[in-house]
């Protein structure tokens, strides 16, 4: 916009006088020392020098507690800043405060559903309270059972060693547990927890004052260097967004030893569906009658049960493999990354990012080369981070079913040794089931690509993985049943298998 008036001709002499004075002053001043030093700064190998290239004023490094972003059903994640009113932007900015470091820096795309981000972060951060609520609900239901406040409409047929009998069986521990698990997640942002200051663009960068916004964007380098972890809320669009690619490259260049997590958002939907399926599956097992699991399909219901397990596993494996393959495909496409084709929601943002890239990398060309080489290689070596809560959430409905059995035996007056054997074997099998489910996540990440093109071969590969997992579940079922009936060899084998499985899983989690 041109602010010059019709009196410009009268002002020209003044301008010339000022310019002349400025020239005279510059001749008297000593040469500035900063200019010769700039070429000595590293470019490609170490593109960041924050103290000189990306320094910003104090007051720009502002964080917001992660729990605060999840309150109100995650409305902060669901509404982009461009859709907020000025009053809303001011309210969000006032929720932040100056911090010395960030526990986590979130990289995400506004093209992805905010509900997905909210659900993913809720499961990621609130699972501890979900488990506590689940345990409390199980204890409450067990107490109500013992005082005969809850009906137990079915009979549990049990055969252990030389003993067999029928015991009253309820379903309230399963119902209470599923409800409490959900309530624990929803309430977790409002309950006491360790404070985690995070960087999120809609809060940490001022959205209503252009000058502060400009300084905040140029200060992204400082924010990334002060972040312990970069968490990428991954969706298929994330590696096509200019913001996300810039944050990824900047974090790796600025903080090589920092933790990088890929949290797949679409997997959360599939896990949520599978959790519902797990609850319905445990209910189906409860309805189907006697719970003597064997490898032989001794009845139509037993054969149908294993067929349903295989079908459910195959669907889950197919979805996870598709997501994993899609993620790797987008990463591999970074070798042809074109900065001009990277998407940005607003043209103004693109100009600011270009300025920040030039300020911190030296040039747009050097940034492009870094993305195509070092960043792409680093991401290909980084597997998607799967929260431990995912497999455990799928196990909990079946753990509640086993708890129903134990309470039924206790309330029915079963012998102590029988009760102890059944309880111990049920706990062991629950751990084993969790390991089997975790192996699904591992195998679908490793065996993501079809051996041959075509729907048939892709489906067959998923079926083989599913068959392997179901075989592991069946083996655990057989060992549990044998150990519960006094087979010492089976008991030793059962313990060894559990120990090896737990150690291998813990080793992978530490990596």
BELCORCOR-V205423 format. One record per pair of residues at least 12 apart in sequence whose C-alpha atoms are under 8 Angstrom apart, sorted by the first residue. I is the first residue (numbers start at 1). J is the second residue. D is the distance in Angstrom with one decimal. If there is no record, write none. Layout:
i = <I;I>
j = <J;J>
d = <D;D>
//
This chain:
i = <43;43;43;44;44;44;46;46;47;47;47;47;47;48;48;48;48;48;49;50;50;50;53;53;54;54;54;54;54;54;54;54;55;55;55;56;56;56;56;56;59;60;60;60;60;60;60;60;61;61;61;61;61;61;61;61;62;62;62;62;62;62;62;63;63;63;63;63;63;63;63;63;63;63;64;64;64;64;64;64;64;64;64;65;65;65;65;65;66;66;66;66;67;67;67;67;68;70;70;70;70;71;71;73;74;74;74;76;77;77;77;77;78;78;78;78;79;80;80;81;81;86;89;89;89;90;90;92;92;93;93;93;93;95;96;96;99;100;101;101;101;101;101;102;102;102;102;102;102;102;102;102;103;103;103;103;103;103;104;104;104;104;104;104;104;104;104;105;105;105;105;105;105;105;105;105;106;106;106;106;106;106;106;107;107;107;107;107;107;107;107;108;108;108;108;108;109;109;109;109;109;109;111;112;112;116;116;116;116;117;117;119;120;120;120;122;122;122;122;123;123;124;124;125;126;126;126;126;126;127;127;127;129;129;129;130;130;130;130;130;130;130;131;131;132;133;133;133;133;133;134;134;134;134;134;134;135;137;137;137;137;138;138;138;138;138;141;141;141;142;142;145;145;146;150;150;151;152;152;152;152;153;153;153;154;154;154;155;155;155;155;155;156;156;156;156;156;156;156;157;157;157;157;158;158;158;159;160;160;160;161;161;161;167;167;167;168;168;169;169;169;170;170;171;171;171;173;173;173;173;174;174;174;174;174;174;177;177;178;178;199;204;205;214;217;217;217;218;218;218;218;220;221;221;221;221;224;224;224;224;224;225;225;225;227;228;228;229;229;229;229;230;230;230;230;230;231;231;231;231;232;232;232;232;233;233;233;233;234;234;234;234;235;235;235;235;236;236;236;239;239;239;240;240;241;241;241;242;242;242;242;242;243;243;245;246;246;248;249;249;249;252;260;261;261;262;262;262;263;263;263;264;264;266;267;267;270;270;271;274;274;275;275;278;278;278;278;279;279;282;282;282;285;286;288;293;293;293;294;294;294;295;295;309;310;310;310;313;313;313;314;314;314;314;317;317;317;317;317;318;318;320;320;320;321;321;321;321;321;321;322;324;324;324;324;325;325;328;331;331;331;332;332;334;334;334;335;335;335;335;336;337;337;337;338;339;339;383;384;386;391;391;391;391;392;394;394;395;395;395;398;399;399;399;402;406;406;406;421;422;425;425;425;426;428;428;429;429;429;431;432;432;432;432;433;433;435;435;435;436;436;436;437;439;440;440;440;443;476;479;479;479;480>
j = <361;362;366;361;366;370;253;254;253;254;360;361;362;221;253;254;360;361;360;221;222;360;359;360;218;219;220;221;222;356;359;360;219;221;222;215;216;218;219;222;98;98;204;205;212;215;216;219;98;99;100;204;216;219;222;223;96;97;98;99;199;204;205;96;97;98;99;102;197;198;199;200;203;204;95;96;97;197;198;199;200;203;204;96;195;196;197;198;195;196;197;198;189;190;195;196;189;118;121;122;189;189;190;118;114;115;118;202;114;115;117;118;113;114;115;118;114;110;202;202;207;208;206;207;208;207;208;202;203;203;204;206;207;203;203;204;197;226;197;223;226;227;228;196;197;198;199;223;226;227;228;229;196;197;198;227;228;229;196;197;198;199;227;228;229;230;231;198;199;200;224;227;228;229;230;231;198;199;200;230;231;232;233;200;230;231;232;233;244;247;248;232;233;234;238;244;233;237;238;241;243;244;237;235;237;265;266;268;269;233;265;268;263;265;268;185;186;188;189;185;389;387;389;188;184;185;186;188;189;184;185;389;184;185;188;180;181;182;183;184;185;188;181;184;184;177;180;181;183;184;176;177;178;180;181;184;177;173;176;177;180;173;174;176;177;400;172;173;176;173;407;407;411;411;170;172;170;168;169;170;171;168;169;170;168;169;170;167;168;169;289;290;168;169;289;290;291;405;408;289;290;291;292;290;291;292;292;418;484;485;484;485;486;408;409;412;408;412;404;405;408;404;408;286;401;404;400;401;403;404;279;283;397;400;401;404;397;400;279;397;223;216;217;352;352;353;356;352;353;355;356;247;250;251;254;360;247;250;251;254;255;251;254;255;258;258;259;258;259;260;261;251;258;259;260;261;260;261;262;263;260;261;262;263;262;263;264;265;262;263;264;265;264;265;266;327;326;327;330;330;331;334;342;343;342;343;344;339;342;343;344;350;344;353;371;353;357;375;370;371;375;375;382;384;385;383;384;385;384;385;386;384;385;323;320;323;316;319;390;316;394;393;394;394;395;397;398;397;398;397;398;401;305;401;301;477;478;481;477;478;481;474;478;470;466;467;470;466;469;470;462;463;465;466;440;444;462;465;466;459;462;441;444;445;444;445;447;448;449;462;448;384;444;445;448;448;449;380;376;379;380;376;380;371;372;376;371;372;373;376;372;368;371;372;368;364;368;445;445;441;434;435;437;438;434;434;437;430;433;434;430;426;427;430;426;419;422;423;484;484;480;483;484;480;480;498;476;477;480;498;473;476;498;501;473;476;501;502;505;469;472;473;469;469;465;466;469;465;494;491;493;494;494>
d = <6.3;6.6;7.6;7.6;6.5;7.0;6.4;7.9;6.5;7.8;6.7;5.2;7.6;7.9;6.5;5.7;5.8;6.6;7.3;6.6;6.2;7.7;5.8;5.5;6.5;5.9;7.8;5.8;6.5;7.9;6.7;6.1;6.5;8.0;6.7;6.8;7.9;7.4;5.5;7.6;6.0;7.5;7.9;7.6;7.7;7.3;5.8;7.3;5.8;6.1;7.4;7.3;7.9;7.9;7.8;6.5;5.9;5.1;4.5;5.6;7.5;5.2;7.8;5.3;5.7;6.4;6.0;6.9;5.5;5.3;5.4;7.7;7.5;5.6;6.5;4.7;6.7;5.4;5.5;6.7;7.8;7.1;7.2;7.9;6.3;5.5;4.6;6.1;7.6;5.8;6.2;5.9;4.8;7.4;7.9;7.8;6.9;6.6;7.9;7.1;6.0;5.9;7.1;7.6;7.9;7.5;5.5;8.0;5.0;7.4;6.9;6.6;7.1;4.0;6.1;7.9;7.3;6.6;7.4;6.0;7.0;6.4;7.9;6.1;6.4;8.0;7.1;7.8;5.8;5.5;7.2;6.5;7.9;7.7;6.7;6.8;7.8;7.6;7.8;7.7;4.9;6.0;7.8;7.7;5.4;5.2;6.5;7.5;6.0;4.5;6.3;8.0;5.7;5.4;5.7;5.8;5.2;6.3;7.5;6.9;4.9;6.5;5.8;5.9;4.7;5.7;6.6;5.6;4.7;6.7;7.1;6.1;7.8;6.1;4.8;6.1;7.3;6.1;5.6;6.1;5.0;6.0;7.1;7.6;7.1;6.2;4.8;6.2;5.9;6.8;7.8;6.1;5.2;7.0;6.7;6.4;7.9;7.2;5.8;7.0;7.9;7.0;7.3;6.9;7.5;5.9;7.2;7.4;7.5;6.9;6.5;7.2;7.8;6.1;5.9;6.4;7.6;7.9;8.0;6.8;7.2;6.5;7.2;7.9;7.3;5.2;7.9;5.2;7.2;7.8;6.4;6.2;5.3;6.6;6.0;7.1;4.7;6.8;7.3;4.1;5.2;7.7;6.6;7.5;7.6;7.8;5.3;6.1;7.6;5.5;7.7;4.9;7.3;5.2;5.2;7.7;7.5;7.2;5.6;5.5;6.2;5.3;7.9;6.8;6.0;7.4;6.3;5.4;7.0;7.0;6.7;8.0;8.0;6.5;8.0;7.7;6.6;5.7;5.0;4.0;7.3;6.9;6.4;6.0;5.8;4.9;6.5;5.2;4.6;5.2;7.7;7.9;6.1;5.7;7.2;5.8;7.2;7.3;7.5;8.0;5.1;6.8;7.7;7.4;7.2;6.9;7.3;7.0;6.4;5.2;7.3;4.3;6.3;5.9;6.3;5.6;5.7;6.8;6.8;6.9;5.4;6.6;7.6;7.7;7.7;6.8;6.0;7.5;7.4;6.3;7.9;8.0;6.4;5.1;6.1;7.6;7.4;6.9;7.3;6.9;7.7;7.9;7.0;7.1;7.0;7.2;7.1;7.6;7.8;7.6;5.1;8.0;6.7;7.8;7.3;7.5;7.7;7.0;5.4;6.9;7.3;6.7;5.3;5.5;7.6;5.7;6.5;5.6;4.6;5.9;7.6;7.3;7.5;6.2;5.0;6.3;6.1;4.8;6.2;7.0;7.7;6.0;4.9;6.0;6.5;5.2;6.2;6.3;6.0;5.6;4.7;5.8;6.3;6.0;6.8;7.9;7.1;6.7;7.2;6.6;7.1;7.8;5.6;6.1;5.6;4.8;6.1;7.6;5.0;5.5;5.8;7.5;7.1;7.4;7.8;7.9;7.7;7.7;7.4;6.3;6.0;7.3;7.9;6.9;5.7;7.4;4.8;5.4;6.3;5.8;7.0;7.0;7.9;7.7;7.0;7.3;7.5;7.5;6.9;7.5;7.2;6.7;5.3;6.1;7.8;6.3;7.5;5.4;7.6;6.3;5.6;6.5;7.7;7.4;6.8;6.7;7.7;7.4;7.2;6.4;7.8;6.7;6.8;7.3;6.5;6.8;6.3;5.6;8.0;7.7;6.2;5.7;7.9;5.2;6.7;6.5;6.0;7.4;6.7;7.3;5.7;7.3;6.1;7.8;5.0;6.8;7.5;5.0;7.7;7.9;7.2;8.0;7.2;5.9;6.1;5.4;6.2;7.0;6.4;6.9;6.7;6.9;7.5;6.8;5.5;6.1;7.7;4.4;6.9;6.9;6.6;6.9;7.2;6.2;7.1;7.9;6.6;7.4;7.8;7.5;5.9;8.0;5.6;5.6;6.1;7.8;7.8;6.8;6.7;5.8;7.5;7.9;7.8;6.0;6.2;6.9;7.0;6.0;5.8;6.4;5.9;7.6;6.4;7.9;7.9;7.5;6.7;7.3;6.7;7.6;7.6;6.8;6.5;7.9;6.5;8.0;6.7;7.3;7.5;6.1;6.7;6.6;7.8;7.5;7.8;7.9;7.0;7.4;7.5;7.2;7.6;5.9;7.0>
//
